[in-house]
Amino acid sequence: MPERYEVLVRVVSQKGTCFQEHKVGEEWIISRKTPEGICLTAFNAIYPHIRVLMLGGAFPWEDDPYVTREACPDPQNPVIFEIRRLPK
């Protein structure tokens, strides 16, 4: 089984009106359970990125192998999440 890391998800940008009221600076640490308070639609969009970083992977297009960003799927009111693998 691959080593498992905790991942920090942070709201880094929010435009328009987020119907879940997410705000810049809001954050969650994710390890083995779904975090409370995050929009399920946004979580569904960022979950594949969380899993990659959680299991030690990286995204080749990112400058930092420990970090990526992903947007919620609402194009009228985008919330941008930074997803960061935490050191052990």
Secondary structure, DSSP 4 states (H G I P E B T S, - for coil): ------EEEEEEEE-S--TT---TT-EEEESSSPPTTS-HHHHHHHHHHHHHHHTT---TT-SSTTEEEEE-S-TTS-EEEEEEEPP-
